[in-house]
Amino acid sequence: MFESVILLLIQICFVVAVAYVVIWVLGQLGVALPEMVIKIFWIIVVLIVLLLLYRMLAPALSHGKLFGLLDAVSFIT
């Protein structure tokens, strides 16, 4: 599980870096993007990151085990 978290963080860093480089390259090429387009682009990046988080955490949540924290709660109830 620890390895999955580290790989997820690396993937998130790559997604954000690629988004930043795309905006930077377009700016260097002289393409003037409106501020609203840049905001929408970052919203799409955030949604991609949320999708990555969901895909990693969904199996743990469906079985009721998230880093072993929910195991303690399950025997109390």
Order of alpha helices (4+ residues) and beta strands (2+ residues): alpha-alpha-alpha
